[in-house]
Every structure is written in structure tokens, then in C-alpha cells.
Amino acid sequence: MKKITIAIDGHSSCGKSTMAKDLARRIGYIYVDTGAMYRAVTLYAMRHGLFNEAGEVDTEELQQQMDDIRISFTLNAETNRPDTYLNGECVEGEIRGMEVSSRVSIIAAIPFVREALVAQQQQMGKDKGVVMDGRDIGTVVFPDAELKVFVTATAEVRAERRYKELLGKGEQADYDEILKNVQERDYIDSHREVAPLRPADDAIILDNSNMTIPEQNEWLLQEYEKKVS
């Protein structure tokens, strides 16, 4: 069976990573969470004091340090899913917290950060057989991907999902704060100058506001099967 490239884009907390991971596992493809890469850079910037009190980034210093930021993925034997590593340290848990979530869209809007990570992402998927999710996979990273999906859901639904996810991890969470973060990230992602969030012209739009996880996973599997049959 021929291998293809699968690009899944969409808004924050819309479940695209969950469905991308499930599909990759079921069809034996490599999964790449590009959002985790931007989160890792955000965490690096936080740890190295590159955000000021106003939440602005010292872009000049970050650019000088970009070559020191190494991001990789290693399969977790227990979860059977990839964990994100920053300079050899597993940061999978830390990059999912609200502190990183509130700053990642700022980092993702910086042109030299996007340029560096897009180059890495294209290298990861050069041999096809990859499922990649993010904000600009179908429009910038792999504009020739055979299957492109753009996932969305209402901001309220996405905030509720994120709220329950954090509670399930035993973390404190405030629904109103999460909803505000979701709405702010939507605005920043959609209005940035470089690669703004938008569906590719040939993407299939999926609004999963009223879908269960198994339902969306089956939907995506069927779309994949149509492309390779």
C-alpha cells in the first residue's frame, strides 16, 4: 500500500493531536506533534529568562540561542505514544501546562522560529508515511500532502475539553481562564503575519464539537482509506 503524507491542522484544544496519534498508531505511520515543538521552544525561552514582565520575548537573544535548542521525540513504552524531549530532557508534562499554553502563540508567531521548525518538520516527513498536526502543515510545511484535514470546534467546547484534561491530570484548572486563553490563541494564530492559521484550499473541514473521540477517529480512518484505496 502506498505511503502518503497526512496533514492535520486546526485550532488549539480541538482534539487534532488525539486523532492524529490514534491514526498513526493504527496505520503504522510516524506521528509528529509540531505544536509540541513550539511549546518546547516556549519552555526554553521561559527557563532562560527570555520573557519580560510584560510577556514580551527578547527575540534577538532567542535567535542567537536557536541553535542550542534541540527537540526530539521518543516513543513512550507505557503509553505507546511519543514524548517530547528538549535538549535530552523529557518535558512532555511541563509543556502541556497553562503557563506554556499562555505564551506559545507568541513564540509561534516569530518568523525565525517558524522557519527553523518548519525545516525540521519537512525533514521528518520527507519519506512520507507521516501524520503531522499543527497550525500550518497543509498550507506551509506540506502543501502537497495527499490528505489535509482542518479541525475546529467552538471555543467553549475546546475550553471544556482542556479543563477536563487538566483536572484528569490532577492539576488545578479554571474554566474561565482556559476559555480566555483559547480565544486569545485563536486571535493570535489567525492574525500573525507569518503563516496565519487557515484551512488549506483543498483541506477537508471537520467540526467535531458534537463528536466523541471514537467517532472522530473512525471518521479520519475512513478519509485515509479513501486516499490509499
C-alpha positions in Angstrom: 0.0 0.0 0.0 1.4 3.4 -1.0 2.5 5.8 1.8 1.1 9.3 1.9 1.6 12.4 4.0 -1.3 13.4 6.3 -1.6 17.0 7.4 -3.9 17.8 10.3 -4.4 21.5 11.2 -6.8 23.3 13.4 -7.4 25.5 16.4 -5.9 24.9 19.9 -7.6 22.2 22.0 -9.7 20.9 19.2 -8.6 17.3 19.5 -6.4 17.1 16.4 -3.4 15.6 18.3 -5.6 12.9 19.8 -6.9 11.8 16.4 -3.5 12.2 14.7 -1.9 10.0 17.3 -4.6 7.4 17.0 -4.4 7.2 13.2 -0.6 7.0 13.2 -0.8 4.1 15.6 -3.4 2.2 13.7 -1.8 2.5 10.2 1.8 2.3 11.4 2.8 5.8 10.4 5.2 8.2 12.2 3.4 10.9 14.3 4.9 14.4 14.7 3.3 16.8 17.1 4.5 20.2 15.7 2.7 22.1 18.5 4.9 20.3 21.0 7.9 21.7 19.2 6.7 25.3 19.6 5.8 24.5 23.2 9.4 23.2 23.8 10.8 26.4 22.4 8.5 28.4 24.6 9.6 26.4 27.7 13.2 27.0 26.7 12.6 30.8 26.5 10.8 30.7 29.9 13.7 28.8 31.6 16.3 31.2 30.1 14.5 34.4 31.1 13.7 35.5 27.6 10.2 36.8 28.6 10.0 40.1 30.3 7.4 41.1 32.9 5.1 42.3 30.1 5.2 38.9 28.5 7.3 40.1 25.5 10.1 38.0 24.1 13.7 39.0 23.7 13.8 37.9 20.1 17.3 39.0 19.5 18.6 36.7 22.3 16.3 33.9 21.3 17.5 34.0 17.7 21.1 33.7 18.9 20.2 30.7 21.0 18.1 28.8 18.5 21.0 26.5 17.5 21.1 25.4 21.2 17.5 24.2 21.1 17.3 20.5 20.2 13.8 18.9 20.1 13.2 15.2 19.6 10.5 12.6 20.1 10.9 9.3 21.8 8.3 6.6 22.0 7.0 6.0 25.5 6.7 2.3 26.0 3.9 2.6 28.6 1.7 5.0 26.6 2.8 3.8 23.2 2.9 7.4 22.2 5.9 9.8 21.6 7.1 12.1 24.4 8.8 15.4 23.7 12.4 15.9 24.7 14.1 19.3 25.0 17.9 19.0 24.9 17.7 15.4 26.0 15.2 16.0 28.9 11.6 14.7 28.7 9.4 17.8 29.0 6.1 16.2 27.9 4.3 17.1 31.1 5.7 20.5 31.6 4.9 21.8 28.1 1.2 21.0 28.5 0.7 23.3 31.4 -1.2 26.6 31.3 2.0 28.7 31.7 3.4 27.4 28.5 -0.1 27.4 26.8 -0.5 31.1 27.5 2.8 32.0 25.8 3.2 29.5 22.9 1.3 31.5 20.3 3.7 34.5 20.9 6.7 32.2 20.2 4.9 30.6 17.2 4.4 34.0 15.6 8.2 34.7 15.4 9.4 34.3 11.8 12.8 32.8 12.6 11.3 30.3 15.0 8.8 29.1 12.4 11.5 28.9 9.7 13.7 26.7 11.9 11.0 24.4 13.0 9.4 24.1 9.5 12.7 23.0 8.1 12.9 20.3 10.8 9.4 19.2 10.2 9.9 18.9 6.4 13.0 16.7 7.1 11.0 14.5 9.4 8.3 13.9 6.7 10.5 13.7 3.6 9.9 9.9 3.1 6.1 10.1 3.6 4.3 7.7 5.9 3.8 10.5 8.4 0.9 12.1 10.3 1.7 15.6 11.3 -0.5 18.0 13.2 -0.2 21.7 13.9 -1.3 25.1 12.5 0.3 25.3 9.1 1.1 21.8 8.0 -1.3 21.7 5.0 -0.5 25.3 3.9 3.2 25.7 4.6 5.0 22.5 5.7 3.4 20.0 3.3 1.3 21.9 0.8 1.4 18.8 -1.4 0.1 16.4 1.3 -2.3 13.8 -0.1 -4.7 14.2 2.9 -5.4 17.5 4.6 -7.8 18.0 7.4 -8.7 21.2 9.2 -10.3 20.5 12.6 -12.3 23.0 14.6 -14.9 23.2 17.4 -16.5 26.0 19.3 -14.2 27.9 21.8 -16.5 26.8 24.7 -16.3 23.1 23.8 -12.5 23.3 23.4 -12.1 25.1 26.7 -14.3 22.5 28.4 -12.1 19.7 27.0 -8.9 21.4 28.1 -10.5 22.0 31.6 -11.4 18.3 32.0 -8.0 17.2 30.7 -6.1 19.2 33.3 -8.4 18.1 36.1 -7.8 14.5 34.9 -4.1 15.0 35.4 -4.7 16.2 38.9 -3.8 19.8 38.1 -5.7 22.9 39.2 -7.8 24.5 36.4 -10.1 27.5 36.0 -12.6 27.2 33.1 -12.9 30.9 32.5 -9.1 31.3 32.4 -8.8 28.5 29.9 -11.6 29.9 27.7 -9.9 33.3 27.7 -6.6 31.6 26.7 -8.3 29.6 23.9 -9.9 32.8 22.5 -6.6 34.7 22.7 -4.7 31.9 21.0 -7.3 31.8 18.2 -6.8 35.5 17.6 -3.0 35.4 17.6 -2.8 32.3 15.5 -5.2 33.7 12.9 -3.7 37.2 12.7 0.0 36.6 12.7 1.9 37.9 9.7 3.8 34.6 9.0 1.7 31.5 8.1 -1.6 32.6 9.8 -3.9 29.7 10.8 -6.3 29.0 8.0 -7.6 25.9 6.2 -5.7 24.9 3.0 -7.8 25.3 -0.1 -8.1 21.5 -0.5 -8.5 20.6 3.2 -11.5 18.7 4.5 -13.1 20.7 7.3 -14.2 18.8 10.4 -16.2 20.4 13.1 -16.0 17.9 16.0 -17.9 20.0 18.6 -20.5 17.2 18.9 -18.4 14.2 18.2 -16.9 11.6 20.6 -13.2 10.7 20.3 -14.0 7.3 18.8 -16.3 8.9 16.2 -13.7 11.4 15.1 -11.0 8.7 15.0 -13.2 6.5 12.8 -14.0 9.4 10.5 -10.3 10.1 10.0 -9.5 6.5 9.3 -12.2 6.4 6.6 -10.8 9.6 5.0 -7.3 7.9 5.0 -8.7 4.7 3.4 -10.3 6.7 0.6 -6.9 8.3 -0.2 -4.9 5.0 -0.3 -7.6 2.7 -1.9 
